[in-house]
Amino acid sequence: MSPVNQYKKAEKRLVSRCSNWFKKFTSQINEAIKRFLVLGRQKFTVMFIPHSEKKIFNFRISLFSMFFISLLFFCVLGVFFYLSTHYSGFSRILLQKSKALTESEASLELIRDEIAEVTKISRVFQSTLDNTLKALGLNETSALYSNIGDGDLSSFFDIQEKKEGVLQEISELQSLETFMTRSVEDLEKITSLLVSHKELLVELPTFWPLEGIKGRLTNDFGLAIHPFTNNLYLHKGIDLAFARGTPIVAAANGKVVERGYEALGFGHYIRIRHNYGFYTKYAHLDTVYVEEGDVVTQGQRIGTMGSSGLSTGPHLHFEVHLGSSVVDPKRYLNIQRSLGTE
């Protein structure tokens, strides 16, 4: 027999076996379905017998119906447990949110108190700023605050009509922002004025001539008794006593125009010329650090305290001249002290 015929016979046998196996399998499946349907269609009688036994309630139900009812019951039960658990978790979250809301309300109340306190302080600041502007001669800037009346901060800030739904706290913060913005302009003017004053002060003999200390005022400006002759004379400066070697500094920017020595007078002394016709003199020095022609700056060391010349002890004799006249040095030294810039 040829291989082709053998192959065809083998193919027919395989197809026949597969067909028989499939028919047998299908027949078994059909038999199983029939048995399952027969089993599921079986009827069961359920009877409810009351204690009186007068009337008996009974009904018939198939196995399929019992299975469906049981499945429906377990589904409902499962949904119930799921919703119960979910509701419990939701209640816990709701409780946490409620607690957080309570804490937020407490924090908001603290913020309100702080805003009220800041508003109160801003009123004081506003009054102080206005007084400062007037003291510095900047009265025209007070026109920014012309709306103020009886401490009513809302009119002072020139607030427009509040929109509906805007919180009072936000409105107050906006008012404070407006106030601070306007105040910056005046503070800048004050700063500019103070800088100009400071630039002027370094040109005037306003810096205390003893470095880092006040010293002891032993002789004031004006008529005095001469310690050696006991005669009445005009003391043209002030005498500041302290330890020998105390640093002496320039009272203002200027140029050294004289450095000298008088054995029966001022001892070692320095004379400095400043702008605007001012001169200062420093006498009875122990050592001198500058020479004639040197340019010095306010606060620069120019020598040390001593007792050279005609002197009763270590001290600095300090004079201020305006043109050809002598003036009381304290009138100018007190300028920086009153401004708090020394």
C-alpha positions in Angstrom: 0.0 0.0 0.0 1.3 3.4 -0.9 2.1 5.9 1.8 -0.6 8.2 0.6 -3.3 5.6 1.2 -1.9 4.8 4.6 -1.9 8.5 5.5 -5.6 8.8 4.4 -6.6 5.7 6.4 -4.9 7.0 9.5 -6.6 10.4 9.0 -10.0 8.7 8.7 -9.4 6.7 11.9 -8.3 9.8 13.8 -11.4 11.7 12.6 -13.6 8.8 13.5 -12.2 8.5 17.0 -12.5 12.3 17.7 -16.0 12.3 16.4 -17.0 9.3 18.6 -15.2 10.9 21.6 -17.0 14.3 21.0 -20.4 12.5 20.7 -19.8 10.6 23.9 -18.7 13.8 25.7 -21.7 15.7 24.4 -24.0 12.9 25.4 -22.6 12.9 29.0 -22.9 16.7 29.2 -26.5 16.4 28.1 -27.2 13.7 30.6 -25.6 15.8 33.4 -27.7 18.8 32.4 -30.9 16.7 32.4 -30.1 15.3 35.8 -29.3 18.8 37.1 -32.5 20.2 35.7 -34.5 17.3 37.1 -32.8 17.8 40.5 -33.3 21.5 40.4 -37.0 21.2 39.5 -37.8 18.9 42.4 -40.4 20.4 44.5 -40.2 20.7 48.3 -43.2 21.5 50.5 -42.6 23.9 53.3 -45.3 23.8 56.0 -45.9 26.4 58.8 -47.9 24.8 61.6 -49.2 27.3 64.3 -49.7 26.2 67.9 -53.4 26.3 67.5 -53.1 23.8 64.6 -56.3 25.3 63.1 -54.8 26.3 59.9 -51.6 25.0 58.3 -49.7 27.2 55.9 -47.7 25.4 53.3 -46.2 26.2 49.9 -44.1 24.3 47.4 -40.8 25.6 46.2 -38.2 24.2 43.8 -34.5 23.7 44.6 -33.7 26.4 42.0 -35.9 28.8 43.8 -34.4 27.9 47.2 -30.9 28.4 45.7 -31.8 31.8 44.2 -33.5 33.0 47.4 -30.5 31.9 49.5 -28.1 33.6 47.1 -30.2 36.8 47.2 -30.2 36.6 51.0 -26.4 36.3 51.3 -26.0 39.1 48.8 -28.2 41.4 50.8 -26.4 40.3 54.0 -23.0 41.1 52.4 -24.2 44.5 51.2 -25.5 45.2 54.7 -22.1 44.4 56.4 -20.2 46.4 53.7 -22.4 49.4 54.2 -22.2 49.1 58.0 -18.4 49.0 57.9 -18.2 51.8 55.4 -20.6 53.9 57.5 -18.5 53.3 60.6 -15.4 54.5 58.8 -17.3 57.5 57.4 -18.5 58.3 60.9 -15.0 58.2 62.2 -13.8 60.5 59.5 -16.7 62.8 60.1 -15.8 62.9 63.8 -12.2 63.8 62.9 -13.3 66.5 60.5 -15.6 67.9 63.2 -12.7 68.0 65.7 -10.4 69.7 63.2 -13.2 72.2 62.4 -13.5 73.0 66.1 -9.7 73.5 66.4 -9.8 75.7 63.2 -12.5 77.9 64.7 -10.4 78.3 67.9 -7.4 79.2 65.7 -9.5 81.7 63.8 -10.6 83.3 67.0 -7.0 83.7 68.0 -6.2 85.2 64.6 -9.1 87.6 65.1 -7.7 88.7 68.5 -4.2 89.2 66.9 -5.7 91.3 64.1 -7.6 93.4 66.6 -4.3 93.9 68.5 -2.4 94.8 65.4 -5.2 97.3 64.4 -4.9 98.9 67.9 -1.1 99.2 67.6 -1.5 100.6 64.1 -3.6 103.4 65.5 -0.8 104.3 67.9 1.8 104.0 65.2 -0.4 106.3 63.0 -0.6 109.0 65.7 3.2 108.7 66.4 4.1 108.9 62.7 1.9 112.0 62.3 3.5 113.7 65.2 6.9 112.8 63.9 6.1 114.3 60.5 4.9 117.5 62.1 8.1 117.7 64.3 10.3 117.3 61.2 8.4 119.9 59.3 6.8 117.4 56.9 3.2 118.5 57.6 2.2 118.4 54.0 2.5 114.6 54.0 -0.2 114.4 56.7 -2.7 115.1 53.9 -2.6 111.4 53.2 -4.3 110.9 56.5 -6.7 113.8 56.4 -9.6 111.3 56.5 -8.9 110.2 60.0 -11.5 111.1 62.6 -12.0 110.0 66.2 -9.8 107.1 65.8 -12.0 105.5 63.1 -9.4 103.4 61.3 -11.7 102.5 58.4 -12.1 106.2 57.4 -8.4 106.7 58.0 -7.6 103.9 55.5 -10.0 105.3 53.0 -11.7 101.9 52.5 -14.1 101.5 49.7 -17.5 99.8 50.4 -16.9 96.2 51.4 -18.1 93.5 48.9 -20.7 91.1 50.0 -19.2 87.8 51.4 -15.8 89.3 52.2 -14.8 88.4 55.8 -14.3 91.2 58.3 -10.8 89.9 59.0 -9.8 90.1 55.4 -11.1 93.6 55.1 -9.1 94.6 58.2 -6.0 93.0 56.8 -6.5 94.9 53.5 -6.9 98.1 55.5 -3.6 97.4 57.3 -1.9 96.7 54.0 -3.1 100.1 52.6 -1.9 101.9 55.8 1.5 100.3 55.7 1.9 101.1 52.0 1.2 104.7 52.6 3.4 104.8 55.7 6.4 103.6 53.7 6.3 106.8 51.6 6.5 108.9 54.8 9.2 106.8 56.4 11.3 107.1 53.3 11.0 110.9 53.6 11.9 110.7 57.2 14.9 108.5 56.4 16.0 110.9 53.6 15.7 113.8 56.1 17.7 112.0 58.8 20.4 111.0 56.3 20.7 114.7 55.2 20.9 115.7 58.9 23.6 113.0 59.5 25.6 114.2 56.6 25.4 117.7 58.0 26.3 116.6 61.5 29.6 115.1 60.4 30.5 118.6 59.2 29.6 120.3 62.5 31.5 119.8 65.8 28.8 117.6 67.3 30.8 114.4 68.1 32.0 113.9 71.7 35.8 114.4 71.7 36.5 111.5 74.2 36.4 108.1 72.5 34.0 105.7 74.1 33.6 107.5 77.4 31.9 110.7 78.7 34.6 111.8 81.1 34.1 114.3 84.0 33.3 117.9 83.3 35.6 119.9 85.6 35.3 123.3 84.2 32.4 124.7 82.2 32.2 127.4 79.5 32.0 131.0 80.7 33.4 133.2 83.5 35.5 131.2 85.9 38.3 131.7 88.6 41.7 130.9 87.2 43.2 128.0 89.1 46.7 129.5 89.2 46.1 133.3 89.4 42.7 133.2 91.2 41.6 136.0 88.8 38.2 136.1 87.1 38.5 135.2 83.4 36.5 133.9 80.4 37.0 130.2 80.1 36.6 129.7 76.3 35.9 126.0 76.3 35.1 123.0 78.5 37.4 120.8 80.5 36.8 117.0 80.4 38.9 115.0 82.9 39.8 111.3 82.7 42.8 109.0 82.8 46.0 110.0 81.0 46.2 108.3 77.5 42.5 108.5 76.9 42.0 108.7 73.1 40.9 112.1 71.8 38.9 112.2 68.5 37.9 114.8 66.0 34.5 116.4 66.7 33.8 116.8 62.9 35.3 116.4 59.5 38.0 119.0 58.8 41.6 119.9 58.2 44.4 120.4 60.8 45.5 124.0 60.5 47.7 124.3 63.6 49.7 122.0 65.8 51.7 123.7 68.6 53.0 123.7 72.1 52.8 126.2 74.9 54.7 125.4 78.0 52.9 128.0 80.1 49.6 127.6 78.3 47.8 124.9 76.4 50.7 122.5 76.2 50.4 120.3 73.2 47.4 121.4 71.2 45.6 121.0 67.8 43.4 123.4 65.9 41.1 122.0 63.2 39.1 124.0 60.6 35.6 122.7 59.7 33.0 123.7 57.1 30.6 126.6 57.7 33.2 128.7 59.6 33.7 126.4 62.6 37.1 125.7 64.3 37.8 123.3 67.2 40.8 123.3 69.6 42.1 120.4 71.6 44.6 121.3 74.4 46.8 119.8 77.1 47.4 116.6 75.0 49.9 114.0 76.0 50.5 112.7 72.4 49.5 114.0 69.0 48.8 111.7 66.0 48.2 114.3 63.3 50.2 117.0 61.5 49.3 120.4 60.1 47.6 119.9 56.7 46.1 116.5 57.6 42.5 115.9 56.7 40.6 114.2 59.5 37.1 112.7 59.7 34.6 112.8 62.5 35.5 110.3 65.2 39.1 109.8 64.0 41.8 109.6 66.8 44.0 112.7 66.8 45.8 112.3 70.1 45.6 111.3 73.8 44.6 113.0 77.0 47.5 114.5 79.1 48.5 117.3 81.4 50.9 119.2 79.3 51.4 122.9 79.7 49.7 124.8 82.5 47.5 122.1 83.9 46.3 120.8 87.3 45.9 117.2 86.0 45.0 115.0 83.0 42.2 116.6 81.1 41.1 117.8 77.7 40.5 121.5 77.1 38.0 121.6 74.2 37.0 124.8 72.4 34.5 125.6 69.5 34.9 128.8 67.5 32.4 130.1 65.0 34.3 132.6 62.8 36.0 134.9 65.3 33.7 134.2 68.2 33.9 131.4 70.8 30.7 129.5 71.6 29.7 127.0 74.2 30.8 123.5 72.9 27.9 121.8 74.7 25.4 123.6 72.4 26.7 121.5 69.5 27.7 118.3 71.4 24.1 118.0 72.7 22.8 117.9 69.1 23.9 114.3 68.6 23.0 113.3 72.1 19.4 114.6 71.7 19.1 112.8 68.3 20.6 109.6 69.8 23.2 109.4 67.0 26.3 109.4 69.1 
